[in-house]
Amino acid sequence: MTRFLDVSAVSQLLRTVGIEKAIADMAKYIASDYKRWDEFEKVSRVAHHSELGVIELMPTSDKKLFAFKYVNGHPKNIERNLSTVLACGLLAEMDTGMPVLLSEMTLLTAVRTAATSAAVAKILARKDSKVMAVIGNGAQSEFQILGFKAVLGIEEVRLYDIDPKAMAKLVRNLAHTGLRVVTAASVREAVKGADIVTTITADKAKAVILTPDMIEAGMHINAVGGDCPGKTELHRDVLKMGRVFVEYEPQTRIEGDIQQMPASFSVTELWEVLSGYASARENEGDVTIFDSVGFALADFSALRYINDTAARLNAGTTINIVPLLENPKDLYSLLSPVALPLMPKVKEGVAVQRISA
């Protein structure tokens, strides 16, 4: 049997745990898995593009578990009253191929993106960082802000979006958090004096959200929105102002803000810093840049986290997503009009086991 977590189940699970704790806990899973970098089979995501967006598969595995996520990115979906990002994912045993978990991942993608951003900022941003600017106040903005609050102790957020309704929505959703929330009239106003700047815009365009004259000494830039070919957020000269950190260089060269740069442009992969093979911030005045595109390893971590948590809370249901036959050689018996095959007792409970990589 396979554990199944639909939107309702994941929503309830996250409410039960608490969103800040869930992001902070998932950040630990992500950091732990990145430290095992060499144990994973890694590949850039498989992307199919159209004029309106992209649909992607994101797979990875270690010796115990295989995971993949199906995800899209369609910025104009909002005009159809659809989310710009829609996702689901699967976790399976490497030894048997048996699916262990099938889960919604639209919510989980927002959580894992925030968890990744926070895990990275914890090692790259200045330790005394308290003020965060968020440019782009759409569906993932609350998760980013609450993740940075939980992991780094951010106290003030400055918001800007070209859509006033998006800003108003974010202000409303942050009202109970204890954060100082300030709305700005421009990107420049929002980022002035900020310790951390997160850009999380959605347009599939070569945009220039941050320019060199906006960057201040000691800033950490968390560039999340540039995540496919032809989609950027940073002026190319911003990338020259500090060290650039990426999840998986071959993928980020194609999809990230560094797609603007020559192949010789130097970057550092996250696993190198998390494992202690490369330094993070060397001086307080250094500018650090996380060119985030989203990598399958974080989805692996997210599925591992949600499966462990669902097992602990006895959340979700179990479904037959693959046949469990009394006689595995007799697949045709599923079509029998007389009797359905019995599921052997030994298979029961597979989905409720705690699986830790």
VOBA-1610 file (N, C-alpha, C; in pm, whole numbers, padded with zeros to 5 digits, always signed):
BEGIN
Met+00084-00119+00000Met+00000+00000+00000Met+00088+00126+00000Thr+00037+00233-00054Thr+00110+00358-00067Thr+00039+00467+00011Arg+00116+00541+00092Arg+00054+00653+00162Arg+00018+00761+00061Phe-00102+00820+00076Phe-00148+00925-00014Phe-00182+01048+00068Leu-00118+01159+00034Leu-00144+01286+00099Leu-00198+01385-00004Asp-00327+01415+00004Asp-00383+01513-00089Asp-00366+01653-00031Val-00422+01752-00098Val-00405+01891-00055Val-00458+01911+00087Ser-00575+01851+00115Ser-00634+01865+00247Ser-00545+01805+00355Ala-00490+01686+00327Ala-00406+01619+00426Ala-00278+01696+00454Val-00213+01747+00348Val-00089+01824+00367Val-00119+01955+00440Ser-00229+02020+00404Ser-00267+02144+00473Ser-00287+02121+00621Gln-00360+02014+00654Gln-00386+01983+00795Gln-00257+01948+00867Leu-00171+01872+00802Leu-00044+01833+00864Leu+00040+01957+00896Leu+00049+02050+00801Leu+00129+02171+00822Leu+00069+02260+00930Arg-00064+02265+00937Arg-00128+02342+01044Arg-00100+02279+01180Thr-00101+02146+01184Thr-00076+02075+01309Thr+00066+02099+01358Val+00162+02087+01267Val+00303+02107+01304Val+00331+02254+01332Gly+00268+02342+01253Gly+00298+02485+01256Gly+00392+02518+01142Ile+00357+02617+01060Ile+00431+02640+00937Ile+00575+02681+00963Glu+00601+02760+01065Glu+00740+02801+01092Glu+00824+02681+01134Lys+00769+02597+01219Lys+00843+02478+01261Lys+00864+02383+01144Ala+00762+02369+01059Ala+00774+02280+00944Ala+00885+02326+00850Ile+00893+02456+00824Ile+00998+02508+00737Ile+01135+02488+00802Ala+01144+02518+00931Ala+01272+02503+01001Ala+01316+02357+01004Asp+01222+02266+01029Asp+01255+02123+01031Asp+01295+02073+00893Met+01222+02118+00790Met+01256+02076+00655Met+01392+02130+00613Ala+01426+02250+00660Ala+01559+02307+00630Ala+01669+02216+00684Lys+01646+02152+00798Lys+01744+02060+00853Lys+01756+01935+00766Tyr+01643+01885+00715Tyr+01647+01771+00623Tyr+01727+01807+00498Ile+01702+01925+00443Ile+01771+01968+00321Ile+01920+01980+00346Ala+01959+02046+00454Ala+02102+02061+00485Ala+02167+01925+00505Ser+02098+01834+00571Ser+02152+01700+00594Ser+02173+01624+00463Asp+02077+01636+00372Asp+02090+01565+00244Asp+02197+01628+00155Tyr+02211+01760+00158Tyr+02317+01823+00078Tyr+02456+01782+00126Lys+02468+01751+00254Lys+02596+01704+00307Lys+02628+01563+00257Arg+02528+01493+00203Arg+02548+01358+00145Arg+02553+01366-00008Trp+02595+01478-00061Trp+02589+01509-00204Trp+02636+01394-00293Asp+02747+01333-00259Asp+02805+01228-00344Asp+02724+01098-00342Glu+02629+01086-00252Glu+02547+00965-00245Glu+02430+00967-00342Phe+02406+01082-00407Phe+02288+01098-00490Phe+02319+01088-00639Glu+02225+01028-00713Glu+02224+01037-00858Glu+02164+01173-00894Lys+02238+01252-00971Lys+02193+01389-00997Lys+02179+01413-01147Val+02074+01485-01183Val+02051+01521-01322Val+01969+01649-01325Ser+01995+01734-01424Ser+01911+01853-01441Ser+01769+01808-01473Arg+01673+01889-01431Arg+01534+01849-01453Arg+01501+01840-01602Val+01407+01753-01632Val+01359+01736-01769Val+01248+01837-01791Ala+01268+01931-01883Ala+01175+02042-01900Ala+01115+02043-02041His+00985+02062-02047His+00914+02077-02174His+00851+02217-02175His+00894+02299-02269His+00854+02439-02271His+00746+02466-02373Ser+00660+02562-02342Ser+00564+02616-02437Ser+00573+02767-02432Glu+00495+02835-02513Glu+00498+02981-02512Glu+00451+03038-02379Leu+00366+02964-02309Leu+00305+03016-02187Leu+00371+02966-02059Gly+00460+02867-02071Gly+00520+02816-01949Gly+00604+02692-01971Val+00621+02617-01864Val+00706+02499-01869Val+00648+02391-01778Ile+00663+02265-01819Ile+00628+02149-01735Ile+00755+02067-01718Glu+00781+02026-01592Glu+00910+01965-01560Glu+00893+01839-01475Leu+00989+01747-01491Leu+01006+01635-01400Leu+01141+01650-01333Met+01143+01628-01201Met+01266+01650-01123Met+01296+01524-01042Pro+01385+01436-01094Pro+01417+01311-01024Pro+01553+01312-00954Thr+01564+01234-00850Thr+01693+01205-00788Thr+01678+01082-00699Ser+01789+01024-00657Ser+01783+00906-00570Ser+01916+00889-00496Asp+01908+00820-00381Asp+02026+00767-00317Asp+02012+00615-00320Lys+02085+00541-00237Lys+02081+00396-00244Lys+01952+00338-00187Lys+01878+00418-00108Lys+01757+00367-00044Lys+01629+00414-00110Leu+01627+00541-00153Leu+01503+00601-00197Leu+01517+00672-00331Phe+01410+00668-00409Phe+01398+00744-00534Phe+01285+00843-00515Ala+01303+00964-00568Ala+01197+01065-00560Ala+01189+01142-00691Phe+01067+01181-00725Phe+01053+01275-00837Phe+00937+01368-00809Lys+00945+01487-00868Lys+00837+01583-00861Lys+00793+01620-01002Tyr+00663+01626-01022Tyr+00604+01686-01142Tyr+00568+01829-01104Val+00612+01926-01184Val+00584+02066-01151Val+00576+02149-01278Asn+00497+02253-01273Asn+00487+02345-01387Asn+00526+02486-01343Gly+00537+02573-01439Gly+00552+02715-01413Gly+00482+02790-01526His+00364+02843-01498His+00284+02913-01599His+00238+03048-01540Pro+00318+03154-01558Pro+00287+03284-01497Pro+00149+03339-01532Lys+00098+03307-01650Lys-00032+03363-01691Lys-00150+03282-01639Asn-00121+03173-01565Asn-00230+03095-01506Asn-00320+03179-01417Ile-00264+03283-01358Ile-00340+03367-01267Ile-00460+03428-01338Glu-00448+03449-01471Glu-00559+03504-01549Glu-00672+03403-01566Arg-00643+03275-01543Arg-00743+03169-01549Arg-00785+03123-01410Asn-00745+03199-01309Asn-00773+03165-01170Asn-00710+03032-01131Leu-00591+03006-01187Leu-00513+02887-01153Leu-00380+02930-01093Ser-00324+02845-01008Ser-00193+02873-00951Ser-00086+02871-01060Thr+00015+02956-01046Thr+00123+02958-01144Thr+00213+02837-01130Val+00215+02778-01010Val+00291+02655-00985Val+00196+02548-00934Leu+00198+02431-00998Leu+00118+02316-00956Leu+00211+02195-00953Ala+00202+02114-00848Ala+00300+02006-00836Ala+00247+01888-00757Cys+00302+01771-00787Cys+00281+01651-00707Cys+00410+01570-00712Gly+00427+01476-00617Gly+00552+01403-00612Gly+00535+01262-00559Leu+00639+01182-00579Leu+00637+01042-00540Leu+00770+01002-00478Leu+00763+00920-00375Leu+00879+00863-00307Leu+00869+00712-00315Ala+00978+00644-00354Ala+00974+00499-00373Ala+01099+00432-00318Glu+01087+00302-00288Glu+01200+00223-00241Glu+01289+00186-00359Met+01419+00208-00345Met+01511+00170-00452Met+01521+00018-00467Asp+01512-00057-00358Asp+01531-00203-00364Asp+01418-00274-00437Thr+01296-00219-00428Thr+01180-00289-00485Thr+01107-00207-00591Gly+01129-00077-00594Gly+01051+00009-00682Gly+00913+00039-00628Met+00884-00008-00508Met+00752+00010-00449Met+00728+00156-00411Pro+00621+00220-00463Pro+00590+00356-00423Pro+00550+00360-00275Val+00617+00443-00199Val+00592+00456-00056Val+00497+00572-00029Leu+00511+00680-00106Leu+00434+00802-00081Leu+00398+00868-00213Leu+00273+00910-00225Leu+00226+00996-00333Leu+00166+01118-00267Ser+00218+01236-00300Ser+00177+01356-00227Ser+00155+01475-00318Glu+00063+01562-00277Glu+00055+01694-00339Glu+00188+01764-00311Met+00231+01851-00403Met+00356+01924-00379Met+00349+02072-00418Thr+00229+02124-00439Thr+00220+02268-00462Thr+00251+02341-00332Leu+00183+02302-00224Leu+00216+02355-00093Leu+00359+02319-00053Leu+00396+02193-00075Leu+00529+02148-00033Leu+00640+02218-00110Thr+00614+02255-00235Thr+00715+02329-00311Thr+00740+02466-00248Ala+00633+02532-00205Ala+00650+02661-00137Ala+00727+02643-00007Val+00696+02536+00067Val+00764+02511+00194Val+00911+02477+00169Arg+00937+02388+00071Arg+01076+02346+00048Arg+01160+02459-00012Thr+01098+02547-00092Thr+01171+02662-00146Thr+01210+02757-00034Ala+01116+02781+00057Ala+01146+02866+00172Ala+01251+02800+00262Ala+01238+02669+00281Ala+01333+02597+00367Ala+01474+02601+00307Thr+01484+02586+00175Thr+01614+02593+00108Thr+01673+02733+00122Ser+01591+02835+00094Ser+01638+02973+00107Ser+01689+03002+00247Ala+01613+02956+00348Ala+01651+02983+00487Ala+01776+02906+00527Ala+01787+02780+00482Ala+01906+02700+00513Ala+02031+02763+00454Val+02018+02816+00333Val+02131+02881+00267Val+02165+03013+00335Ala+02064+03094+00364Ala+02089+03224+00427Ala+02149+03208+00566Lys+02118+03100+00633Lys+02174+03077+00767Lys+02326+03073+00765Ile+02383+03024+00652Ile+02529+03016+00644Ile+02590+03130+00563Leu+02510+03197+00478Leu+02565+03302+00392Leu+02538+03444+00441Ala+02421+03467+00501Ala+02387+03603+00545Ala+02464+03641+00671Arg+02475+03770+00696Arg+02537+03816+00821Arg+02458+03765+00940Lys+02527+03730+01046Lys+02463+03671+01163Lys+02365+03767+01231Asp+02385+03897+01213Asp+02298+03994+01280Asp+02186+04043+01188Ser+02158+03970+01081Ser+02055+04013+00985Ser+01917+04014+01050Lys+01848+04128+01042Lys+01716+04142+01102Lys+01611+04198+01006Val+01658+04262+00897Val+01567+04328+00804Val+01572+04259+00669Met+01455+04224+00619Met+01445+04151+00492Met+01351+04227+00398Ala+01393+04242+00274Ala+01306+04298+00170Ala+01259+04185+00081Val+01131+04188+00044Val+01073+04084-00041Val+01010+04151-00162Ile+01069+04126-00279Ile+01021+04184-00403Ile+00945+04075-00479Gly+00816+04094-00493Gly+00727+03992-00546Gly+00650+03931-00430Asn+00523+03963-00420Asn+00444+03926-00302Asn+00335+03825-00334Gly+00367+03731-00423Gly+00271+03631-00466Gly+00261+03513-00373Ala+00230+03396-00431Ala+00191+03279-00353Ala+00299+03226-00260Gln+00426+03248-00292Gln+00533+03191-00209Gln+00590+03289-00106Ser+00544+03412-00109Ser+00609+03515-00027Ser+00593+03492+00123Glu+00474+03452+00168Glu+00455+03426+00311Glu+00551+03318+00361Phe+00566+03213+00282Phe+00652+03102+00322Phe+00798+03147+00336Gln+00844+03228+00241Gln+00979+03280+00249Gln+00999+03361+00376Ile+00908+03450+00403Ile+00922+03540+00518Ile+00918+03461+00649Leu+00822+03370+00661Leu+00811+03293+00786Leu+00929+03198+00803Gly+00983+03149+00693Gly+01103+03066+00701Gly+01222+03144+00753Phe+01240+03265+00704Phe+01352+03348+00750Phe+01331+03394+00894Lys+01206+03416+00932Lys+01177+03449+01071Lys+01214+03333+01163Ala+01176+03211+01123Ala+01199+03094+01207Ala+01346+03056+01216Val+01417+03065+01104Val+01555+03014+01098Val+01658+03122+01130Leu+01633+03247+01088Leu+01732+03353+01108Leu+01690+03458+01209Gly+01565+03459+01250Gly+01521+03559+01346Gly+01494+03696+01286Ile+01452+03699+01159Ile+01417+03826+01095Ile+01305+03894+01174Glu+01317+04027+01191Glu+01219+04103+01270Glu+01136+04200+01186Glu+01192+04245+01074Glu+01122+04343+00990Glu+01125+04300+00845Val+01011+04314+00776Val+01005+04284+00633Val+00952+04405+00559Arg+01016+04431+00446Arg+00974+04541+00360Arg+00925+04483+00228Leu+00806+04522+00188Leu+00739+04455+00077Leu+00723+04547-00043Tyr+00737+04486-00162Tyr+00702+04558-00284Tyr+00655+04460-00390Asp+00547+04497-00456Asp+00495+04423-00571Asp+00429+04523-00664Ile+00435+04496-00793Ile+00369+04586-00888Ile+00217+04577-00875Asp+00168+04472-00809Asp+00025+04453-00786Asp-00008+04493-00642Pro-00076+04605-00621Pro-00109+04648-00484Pro-00192+04545-00408Lys-00274+04469-00480Lys-00357+04368-00414Lys-00271+04256-00356Ala-00161+04223-00424Ala-00070+04121-00373Ala-00004+04169-00244Met+00036+04296-00242Met+00095+04352-00120Met-00006+04351-00006Ala-00129+04391-00035Ala-00232+04396+00068Ala-00260+04257+00123Lys-00261+04157+00036Lys-00280+04019+00078Lys-00171+03976+00173Leu-00046+04008+00139Leu+00068+03968+00221Leu+00066+04039+00356Val+00034+04167+00357Val+00023+04241+00484Val-00082+04176+00573Arg-00195+04140+00515Arg-00303+04077+00592Arg-00258+03942+00650Asn-00190+03862+00568Asn-00149+03729+00613Asn-00036+03732+00715Leu+00037+03843+00723Leu+00146+03854+00819Leu+00105+03926+00948Ala-00021+03966+00957Ala-00065+04050+01068Ala-00047+03983+01203His-00053+03852+01208His-00049+03780+01336His+00092+03733+01374Thr+00192+03764+01292Thr+00324+03701+01308Thr+00417+03773+01405Gly+00386+03895+01442Gly+00474+03972+01529Gly+00584+04045+01454Leu+00588+04032+01322Leu+00687+04101+01241Leu+00647+04247+01218Arg+00746+04334+01206Arg+00720+04470+01158Arg+00709+04463+01006Val+00596+04504+00953Val+00571+04493+00810Val+00559+04633+00751Val+00643+04661+00652Val+00647+04793+00589Val+00624+04776+00439Thr+00531+04850+00382Thr+00512+04847+00238Thr+00590+04961+00174Ala+00645+04934+00057Ala+00729+05032-00013Ala+00665+05073-00144Ala+00706+05188-00194Ala+00651+05239-00319Ala+00734+05197-00440Ser+00850+05135-00415Ser+00937+05093-00525Ser+01032+04986-00476Val+01097+04918-00569Val+01199+04821-00534Val+01311+04889-00457Arg+01354+05004-00507Arg+01466+05076-00445Arg+01435+05112-00300Glu+01314+05158-00276Glu+01274+05194-00139Glu+01272+05071-00049Ala+01226+04959-00102Ala+01215+04836-00022Ala+01351+04782+00018Val+01449+04786-00072Val+01577+04721-00045Val+01675+04810+00030Lys+01649+04939+00035Lys+01743+05031+00099Lys+01758+04996+00248Gly+01879+04962+00290Gly+01907+04930+00428Gly+01872+04787+00469Ala+01826+04705+00374Ala+01789+04566+00407Ala+01915+04480+00420Asp+01911+04385+00512Asp+02020+04289+00528Asp+02009+04177+00425Ile+01886+04137+00398Ile+01858+04027+00305Ile+01754+04075+00206Val+01774+04046+00079Val+01679+04082-00026Val+01637+03954-00098Thr+01508+03924-00094Thr+01454+03810-00168Thr+01375+03861-00287Thr+01412+03813-00405Thr+01335+03843-00525Thr+01262+03716-00565Ile+01130+03726-00578Ile+01050+03608-00608Ile+00935+03646-00700Thr+00974+03695-00817Thr+00877+03738-00917Thr+00847+03623-01013Ala+00737+03635-01086Ala+00687+03520-01162Ala+00699+03532-01313Asp+00714+03652-01367Asp+00710+03668-01513Asp+00820+03590-01582Lys+00782+03521-01691Lys+00881+03450-01773Lys+00941+03551-01869Ala+01038+03626-01815Ala+01099+03734-01893Ala+01237+03764-01838Lys+01320+03822-01922Lys+01452+03866-01878Lys+01436+04001-01809Ala+01387+03994-01686Ala+01360+04114-01608Ala+01486+04161-01536Val+01485+04287-01498Val+01594+04343-01417Val+01529+04403-01294Ile+01520+04322-01188Ile+01455+04364-01065Ile+01553+04441-00977Leu+01677+04390-00967Leu+01782+04455-00888Leu+01893+04503-00979Thr+01936+04626-00959Thr+02046+04684-01034Thr+02163+04713-00940Pro+02284+04726-00993Pro+02401+04740-00906Pro+02393+04854-00806Asp+02331+04965-00844Asp+02323+05080-00755Asp+02233+05057-00633Met+02155+04948-00633Met+02069+04915-00519Met+02140+04827-00416Ile+02253+04770-00453Ile+02319+04670-00369Ile+02410+04740-00268Glu+02396+04701-00141Glu+02475+04760-00034Glu+02571+04656+00023Ala+02680+04703+00081Ala+02780+04615+00141Ala+02715+04525+00246Gly+02749+04398+00242Gly+02700+04303+00342Gly+02567+04239+00310Met+02501+04280+00202Met+02372+04222+00167Met+02384+04074+00129His+02279+04000+00161His+02261+03866+00106His+02142+03872+00012Ile+02163+03832-00113Ile+02057+03834-00213Ile+02009+03692-00237Asn+01880+03673-00215Asn+01815+03543-00231Asn+01729+03550-00356Ala+01789+03517-00472Ala+01721+03533-00602Ala+01647+03405-00637Val+01516+03404-00617Val+01436+03283-00629Val+01358+03276-00759Gly+01319+03391-00815Gly+01223+03391-00926Gly+01279+03355-01062Gly+01410+03371-01085Gly+01468+03335-01214Gly+01498+03187-01218Asp+01411+03108-01280Asp+01424+02963-01266Asp+01397+02884-01395Cys+01412+02948-01510Cys+01403+02875-01636Cys+01471+02957-01746Pro+01504+02897-01858Pro+01570+02972-01965Pro+01487+03094-02006Gly+01556+03206-02021Gly+01487+03329-02061Gly+01419+03402-01947Lys+01444+03360-01822Lys+01379+03422-01707Lys+01485+03461-01605Thr+01502+03591-01584Thr+01603+03641-01489Thr+01544+03753-01404Glu+01615+03787-01297Glu+01571+03895-01209Glu+01683+03996-01179Leu+01807+03954-01193Leu+01920+04038-01154Leu+01992+04096-01276His+02027+04222-01269His+02116+04280-01369His+02246+04200-01367Arg+02302+04173-01482Arg+02421+04086-01488Arg+02537+04142-01406Asp+02544+04274-01391Asp+02653+04333-01314Asp+02637+04310-01164Val+02513+04283-01119Val+02492+04248-00978Val+02565+04118-00947Leu+02565+04026-01042Leu+02629+03896-01022Leu+02781+03908-01004Lys+02837+04019-01051Lys+02981+04041-01038Lys+03019+04106-00905Met+02917+04141-00825Met+02944+04219-00704Met+02972+04132-00582Gly+02954+04002-00594Gly+02978+03913-00481Gly+02989+03769-00527Arg+03008+03680-00431Arg+03017+03538-00464Arg+02877+03483-00491Val+02868+03399-00592Val+02740+03341-00632Val+02737+03193-00595Phe+02630+03152-00528Phe+02613+03015-00483Phe+02493+02954-00554Val+02507+02827-00594Val+02403+02760-00672Val+02378+02620-00616Glu+02262+02562-00652Glu+02231+02427-00607Glu+02308+02322-00688Tyr+02291+02324-00819Tyr+02351+02225-00908Tyr+02393+02299-01034Glu+02522+02323-01048Glu+02571+02415-01149Glu+02522+02386-01290Pro+02523+02259-01339Pro+02477+02237-01476Pro+02335+02286-01502Gln+02247+02271-01403Gln+02109+02317-01419Gln+02100+02469-01410Thr+02171+02527-01314Thr+02162+02672-01294Thr+02222+02748-01412Arg+02323+02692-01479Arg+02380+02758-01597Arg+02273+02780-01705Ile+02175+02692-01709Ile+02070+02699-01811Ile+01952+02784-01763Glu+01919+02773-01635Glu+01794+02828-01585Glu+01808+02951-01496Gly+01921+02966-01431Gly+01935+03071-01329Gly+01972+03206-01385Asp+01994+03300-01296Asp+02039+03432-01338Asp+02176+03425-01404Ile+02255+03323-01371Ile+02388+03312-01432Ile+02382+03266-01578Gln+02260+03242-01631Gln+02249+03215-01775Gln+02297+03336-01855Gln+02303+03452-01790Gln+02351+03574-01856Gln+02503+03579-01867Met+02571+03492-01792Met+02715+03502-01777Met+02788+03398-01861Pro+02916+03422-01894Pro+02992+03324-01970Pro+03019+03198-01889Ala+03052+03090-01957Ala+03077+02962-01890Ala+03191+02970-01790Ser+03281+03066-01810Ser+03396+03081-01721Ser+03362+03151-01588Phe+03240+03205-01579Phe+03200+03277-01458Phe+03196+03179-01339Ser+03264+03213-01232Ser+03283+03121-01120Ser+03163+03121-01024Val+03119+03001-00985Val+03013+02985-00885Val+03054+02875-00787Thr+02987+02871-00674Thr+03012+02769-00571Thr+02883+02692-00546Glu+02890+02559-00548Glu+02772+02478-00521Glu+02747+02470-00370Leu+02621+02464-00333Leu+02584+02468-00192Leu+02646+02357-00109Trp+02653+02237-00167Trp+02704+02123-00091Trp+02847+02150-00042Glu+02922+02228-00120Glu+03061+02257-00083Glu+03067+02339+00045Val+02974+02433+00060Val+02972+02518+00178Val+02914+02441+00297Leu+02802+02370+00274Leu+02737+02296+00382Leu+02826+02186+00437Ser+02914+02133+00352Ser+03003+02025+00396Ser+03137+02077+00446Gly+03159+02208+00439Gly+03283+02266+00491Gly+03399+02267+00393Tyr+03372+02235+00265Tyr+03480+02234+00166Tyr+03506+02373+00106Ala+03411+02464+00124Ala+03428+02601+00074Ala+03380+02698+00180Ser+03437+02816+00181Ser+03398+02916+00279Ser+03268+02982+00238Ala+03199+03040+00333Ala+03076+03113+00306Ala+03111+03262+00299Arg+03062+03338+00391Arg+03094+03481+00397Arg+03231+03499+00462Glu+03322+03567+00395Glu+03457+03586+00449Glu+03468+03715+00528Asn+03395+03819+00485Asn+03398+03947+00555Asn+03255+04000+00569Glu+03233+04081+00673Glu+03099+04134+00698Glu+03047+04218+00580Gly+03138+04280+00507Gly+03096+04365+00397Gly+03076+04293+00265Asp+03101+04162+00263Asp+03084+04085+00140Asp+02938+04079+00098Val+02915+04078-00032Val+02782+04052-00087Val+02775+03905-00126Thr+02671+03836-00081Thr+02650+03696-00118Thr+02522+03685-00199Ile+02524+03597-00298Ile+02411+03583-00390Ile+02376+03436-00404Phe+02254+03399-00370Phe+02204+03264-00392Phe+02118+03266-00517Asp+02170+03208-00626Asp+02097+03199-00753Asp+02014+03071-00749Ser+01896+03080-00692Ser+01812+02963-00665Ser+01721+02932-00784Val+01725+02807-00830Val+01633+02764-00936Val+01544+02649-00891Gly+01578+02585-00780Gly+01505+02468-00734Gly+01566+02342-00792Phe+01617+02254-00704Phe+01682+02132-00749Phe+01613+02011-00686Ala+01618+01897-00757Ala+01545+01778-00716Ala+01582+01728-00577Leu+01705+01755-00533Leu+01747+01707-00402Leu+01661+01767-00291Ala+01621+01893-00306Ala+01535+01956-00205Ala+01396+01893-00205Asp+01348+01850-00320Asp+01220+01781-00327Asp+01229+01643-00262Phe+01342+01576-00282Phe+01369+01449-00214Phe+01359+01470-00063Ser+01425+01575-00014Ser+01423+01606+00129Ser+01281+01637+00176Ala+01206+01713+00095Ala+01070+01750+00132Ala+00980+01628+00142Leu+00993+01536+00047Leu+00912+01415+00050Leu+00952+01326+00167Arg+01079+01320+00197Arg+01127+01243+00311Arg+01071+01302+00441Tyr+01075+01434+00451Tyr+01023+01501+00571Tyr+00873+01478+00586Ile+00799+01497+00479Ile+00653+01488+00491Ile+00610+01343+00516Asn+00686+01247+00462Asn+00654+01107+00488Asn+00681+01071+00635Asp+00795+01114+00687Asp+00827+01089+00827Asp+00723+01154+00919Thr+00685+01278+00887Thr+00591+01351+00971Thr+00452+01290+00963Ala+00411+01250+00842Ala+00280+01186+00826Ala+00273+01054+00901Ala+00385+00978+00902Ala+00389+00853+00978Ala+00374+00880+01127Arg+00442+00983+01174Arg+00436+01016+01317Arg+00296+01060+01357Leu+00227+01134+01269Leu+00095+01186+01301Leu-00018+01097+01249Asn+00019+00986+01185Asn-00080+00896+01124Asn-00170+00973+01028Ala-00110+01053+00942Ala-00184+01138+00849Ala-00199+01072+00713Gly-00301+01115+00638Gly-00322+01065+00504Gly-00398+00934+00501Thr-00407+00878+00382Thr-00473+00750+00361Thr-00378+00658+00286Thr-00419+00532+00269Thr-00340+00440+00188Thr-00420+00400+00065Ile-00351+00387-00047Ile-00416+00353-00174Ile-00336+00246-00247Asn-00405+00179-00340Asn-00337+00083-00428Asn-00299+00155-00557Ile-00180+00210-00559Ile-00135+00277-00681Ile-00066+00179-00776Val-00022+00066-00720Val+00033-00044-00800Val-00030-00174-00750Pro-00037-00277-00833Pro-00099-00403-00791Pro-00017-00475-00684Leu-00086-00531-00585Leu-00026-00621-00488Leu-00098-00755-00505Leu-00034-00844-00579Leu-00099-00968-00624Leu-00063-01087-00536Glu-00161-01176-00519Glu-00132-01302-00452Glu-00031-01382-00534Asn-00044-01376-00666Asn+00050-01438-00757Asn+00106-01330-00849Pro+00226-01280-00821Pro+00279-01168-00901Pro+00295-01199-01049Lys+00294-01326-01087Lys+00304-01361-01229Lys+00170-01356-01300Asp+00062-01336-01223Asp-00072-01341-01282Asp-00136-01203-01279Leu-00077-01109-01353Leu-00133-00973-01362Leu-00272-00975-01424Tyr-00294-01071-01513Tyr-00423-01080-01585Tyr-00538-01104-01487Ser-00507-01157-01369Ser-00613-01186-01273Ser-00687-01060-01229Leu-00626-00944-01247Leu-00695-00819-01215Leu-00818-00797-01301Leu-00820-00863-01417Leu-00933-00848-01509Leu-01036-00958-01491Ser-01013-01049-01395Ser-01104-01161-01375Ser-01241-01112-01329Pro-01350-01161-01392Pro-01485-01123-01349Pro-01530-01202-01227Val-01450-01301-01188Val-01491-01390-01079Val-01446-01338-00943Ala-01317-01309-00933Ala-01264-01268-00803Ala-01143-01180-00822Leu-01126-01086-00733Leu-01008-01002-00734Leu-00898-01069-00653Pro-00772-01048-00690Pro-00662-01109-00615Pro-00653-01053-00474Leu-00606-01135-00384Leu-00589-01094-00246Leu-00456-01024-00227Met-00454-00924-00139Met-00328-00860-00106Met-00267-00931+00012Pro-00146-00980+00000Pro-00084-01052+00111Pro-00064-00961+00231Lys-00084-01020+00350Lys-00072-00943+00475Lys+00064-00878+00491Val+00168-00943+00440Val+00303-00893+00459Val+00324-00756+00397Lys+00240-00723+00296Lys+00257-00595+00228Lys+00195-00479+00306Glu+00102-00511+00398Glu+00033-00404+00468Glu+00130-00328+00558Gly+00110-00196+00567Gly+00193-00115+00655Gly+00317-00059+00591Val+00341-00093+00463Val+00461-00041+00396Val+00465+00111+00400Ala+00347+00171+00377Ala+00344+00317+00366Ala+00354+00389+00498Val+00337+00318+00610Val+00339+00388+00738Val+00471+00370+00811Gln+00567+00303+00747Gln+00697+00291+00809Gln+00771+00424+00802Arg+00851+00452+00904Arg+00936+00572+00902Arg+01057+00540+00817Ile+01082+00622+00717Ile+01194+00599+00625Ile+01289+00715+00637Ser+01409+00686+00679Ser+01512+00789+00691Ser+01632+00748+00605Ala+01672+00838+00518Ala+01785+00808+00431Ala+01915+00816+00509
//
